[in-house]
Amino acid sequence: MKAALARLLRDVAACRLCEESLVDGIRPVLQADGRARVLIAGQAPGRRVHASGVPFDDPSGDRLREWMGVTRETFYDPRAVAILPMGFCYPGTGRSGDLPPRPECAPAWREQLLAELPAIRLVLVIGQYALRWHLPESKGSVTEIVRAWKTYGRGHLPLPHPSPRNNLWLRKNPWFEAEVLPVLRRRVQSALR
């Protein structure tokens, strides 16, 4: 890992921008190495990930790894896969699930971190906050954006969140599994080669 990225990751680990807003405390959870070829741009860690400190260490991660067609070993190899949520700390729980990522995080860190990931070939864009940042030209709901996946080129692939909370969405949108998942697996394998 290059010194600039190592220094930046230390700075992120020491970040206190949102400290007063995070009821459960600060614990940035991310994974990055300048050699990574796939970037997972997600939302924010959930309660379980906050506790473990391991990104996607929950049922969402199990489903995402299945969607990608990769092993845990590959997924957690920072030289292969970078994981940069829009907010690095668990934002807490709201009335209908986890709160959105803290708005301070992405403007403070995202561009700097992305600049240190020159080998990225594929960005998996998960959820509305990541879609707004990585695909600002996208319009409509998450469903509409994911359905239009072909319009974003080979370098970006919009995805719904792999959370079990989205089981109903997956049942209502069988085209996702039939059309998008085979392409996702091929693109991941190609990027990792």
C-alpha positions as CSV (number, residue, x, y, z in Angstrom):
1,M,0.0,0.0,0.0
2,K,1.3,3.4,-0.9
3,A,2.2,5.8,1.9
4,A,-0.3,8.4,0.8
5,L,-3.2,5.9,1.0
6,A,-2.0,4.5,4.3
7,R,-1.8,8.0,5.8
8,L,-5.3,8.8,4.5
9,L,-6.7,5.6,6.0
10,R,-5.2,6.6,9.4
11,D,-6.8,10.0,9.0
12,V,-10.2,8.4,8.3
13,A,-9.8,6.2,11.4
14,A,-9.1,9.2,13.5
15,C,-12.0,11.3,12.0
16,R,-14.4,12.9,14.5
17,L,-16.6,15.0,12.1
18,C,-19.8,13.3,13.1
19,E,-19.0,12.3,16.7
20,E,-21.8,14.3,18.3
21,S,-24.4,12.8,15.8
22,L,-23.4,9.2,16.3
23,V,-25.3,7.7,19.2
24,D,-23.4,4.4,18.9
25,G,-20.0,6.0,18.6
26,I,-17.4,6.3,15.9
27,R,-16.0,3.3,14.1
28,P,-15.2,3.9,10.5
29,V,-15.5,0.7,8.5
30,L,-13.9,0.5,5.0
31,Q,-11.4,-1.4,3.0
32,A,-9.0,0.0,0.5
33,D,-5.7,-0.7,-1.3
34,G,-4.3,1.0,-4.4
35,R,-4.3,-2.3,-6.3
36,A,-8.0,-3.0,-5.8
37,R,-9.8,-3.6,-9.1
38,V,-13.5,-3.6,-7.9
39,L,-15.0,-0.9,-5.8
40,I,-18.1,-1.5,-3.8
41,A,-19.8,1.9,-3.2
42,G,-22.4,1.3,-0.6
43,Q,-24.4,3.2,1.9
44,A,-23.2,2.9,5.5
45,P,-22.4,0.1,8.0
46,G,-25.2,-1.5,9.8
47,R,-25.3,-2.3,13.5
48,R,-23.7,-5.7,13.1
49,V,-20.9,-4.3,10.9
50,H,-20.4,-1.5,13.4
51,A,-19.9,-4.2,16.1
52,S,-17.5,-6.4,14.1
53,G,-15.6,-3.6,12.2
54,V,-15.7,-5.8,9.1
55,P,-17.5,-4.4,6.0
56,F,-20.6,-6.4,4.9
57,D,-20.1,-8.9,7.8
58,D,-23.9,-9.6,7.8
59,P,-26.6,-11.2,5.6
60,S,-26.3,-8.3,3.1
61,G,-22.7,-9.3,2.6
62,D,-23.5,-12.9,2.2
63,R,-26.0,-12.0,-0.6
64,L,-23.6,-9.5,-2.2
65,R,-20.8,-12.1,-2.4
66,E,-23.3,-14.5,-3.9
67,W,-24.4,-11.9,-6.5
68,M,-20.7,-11.2,-7.3
69,G,-19.7,-14.9,-7.5
70,V,-16.7,-14.4,-5.2
71,T,-15.5,-16.1,-2.1
72,R,-15.1,-14.4,1.3
73,E,-11.3,-14.6,0.8
74,T,-11.5,-12.6,-2.5
75,F,-14.1,-10.2,-1.1
76,Y,-12.0,-9.3,1.9
77,D,-8.7,-9.1,0.0
78,P,-8.2,-5.3,-0.3
79,R,-5.9,-5.8,-3.2
80,A,-8.9,-7.1,-5.1
81,V,-11.9,-5.3,-3.7
82,A,-12.2,-1.9,-2.1
83,I,-15.3,-1.1,0.0
84,L,-16.1,2.5,0.5
85,P,-19.5,3.3,1.9
86,M,-20.9,6.8,1.5
87,G,-20.7,7.0,5.3
88,F,-18.0,5.1,7.1
89,C,-19.7,4.9,10.5
90,Y,-23.0,3.4,11.6
91,P,-25.5,6.2,11.5
92,G,-28.0,4.7,14.0
93,T,-31.5,3.5,13.7
94,G,-34.5,5.4,12.5
95,R,-38.3,4.6,12.4
96,S,-38.0,2.3,9.3
97,G,-34.5,1.0,9.6
98,D,-31.0,2.4,9.6
99,L,-30.6,6.2,9.2
100,P,-29.0,7.5,6.0
101,P,-25.2,7.9,5.8
102,R,-24.0,11.0,7.6
103,P,-23.8,13.9,5.1
104,E,-20.3,15.1,6.3
105,C,-18.5,11.9,5.4
106,A,-18.4,11.7,1.6
107,P,-17.5,15.4,1.0
108,A,-14.7,15.1,3.5
109,W,-13.1,11.8,2.3
110,R,-14.5,10.3,-0.9
111,E,-12.6,12.2,-3.6
112,Q,-9.3,11.8,-1.7
113,L,-9.8,8.1,-1.3
114,L,-10.9,7.5,-4.9
115,A,-7.8,9.3,-6.2
116,E,-5.7,6.7,-4.4
117,L,-7.5,3.8,-6.2
118,P,-6.1,4.0,-9.7
119,A,-6.6,0.3,-10.6
120,I,-10.4,0.3,-10.2
121,R,-12.1,-1.2,-13.3
122,L,-15.6,-1.8,-11.9
123,V,-17.7,0.2,-9.5
124,L,-20.7,-1.5,-7.9
125,V,-23.0,1.3,-7.0
126,I,-25.4,0.2,-4.2
127,G,-28.4,2.3,-3.0
128,Q,-29.7,5.8,-3.6
129,Y,-26.9,7.7,-1.8
130,A,-24.1,6.0,-3.7
131,L,-26.1,6.3,-7.0
132,R,-26.4,10.1,-6.5
133,W,-22.6,10.4,-6.0
134,H,-21.3,8.0,-8.6
135,L,-24.0,8.3,-11.2
136,P,-25.2,11.9,-10.8
137,E,-26.8,11.8,-14.3
138,S,-29.1,9.0,-13.2
139,K,-32.8,9.9,-12.8
140,G,-35.7,8.1,-11.2
141,S,-36.0,5.6,-8.4
142,V,-33.4,3.0,-7.5
143,T,-35.5,0.5,-9.4
144,E,-35.6,2.6,-12.6
145,I,-31.8,3.3,-12.4
146,V,-31.0,-0.4,-11.8
147,R,-33.4,-1.4,-14.7
148,A,-31.4,1.0,-16.9
149,W,-28.1,-0.6,-16.0
150,K,-27.0,-0.9,-19.6
151,T,-26.8,2.9,-20.0
152,Y,-24.0,3.4,-17.5
153,G,-21.2,1.7,-19.4
154,R,-18.9,-1.2,-18.4
155,G,-17.3,0.7,-15.5
156,H,-20.3,1.2,-13.3
157,L,-23.1,-1.2,-12.4
158,P,-26.1,0.1,-10.3
159,L,-27.5,-2.4,-7.8
160,P,-30.3,-2.5,-5.2
161,H,-29.1,-3.0,-1.7
162,P,-28.6,-6.7,-1.0
163,S,-30.3,-6.5,2.4
164,P,-32.8,-9.1,3.4
165,R,-35.2,-6.1,3.8
166,N,-35.2,-6.1,-0.1
167,N,-36.5,-9.7,-0.5
168,L,-39.9,-8.3,-1.6
169,W,-38.2,-6.0,-4.2
170,L,-36.3,-9.0,-5.5
171,R,-39.5,-11.0,-5.9
172,K,-41.2,-8.1,-7.7
173,N,-38.3,-7.6,-10.0
174,P,-37.3,-11.1,-11.3
175,W,-35.5,-9.4,-14.3
176,F,-32.7,-8.4,-11.9
177,E,-31.7,-11.9,-11.2
178,A,-32.3,-13.1,-14.8
179,E,-30.6,-10.1,-16.6
180,V,-28.3,-8.3,-14.2
181,L,-26.7,-11.0,-12.0
182,P,-25.1,-12.9,-14.9
183,V,-23.6,-9.7,-16.2
184,L,-22.5,-8.7,-12.7
185,R,-20.6,-12.0,-12.2
186,R,-18.9,-11.7,-15.6
187,R,-17.8,-8.1,-15.0
188,V,-16.5,-8.9,-11.6
189,Q,-14.5,-11.9,-12.9
190,S,-13.2,-9.8,-15.8
191,A,-12.1,-6.9,-13.5
192,L,-10.4,-9.3,-11.0
193,R,-8.3,-11.0,-13.8
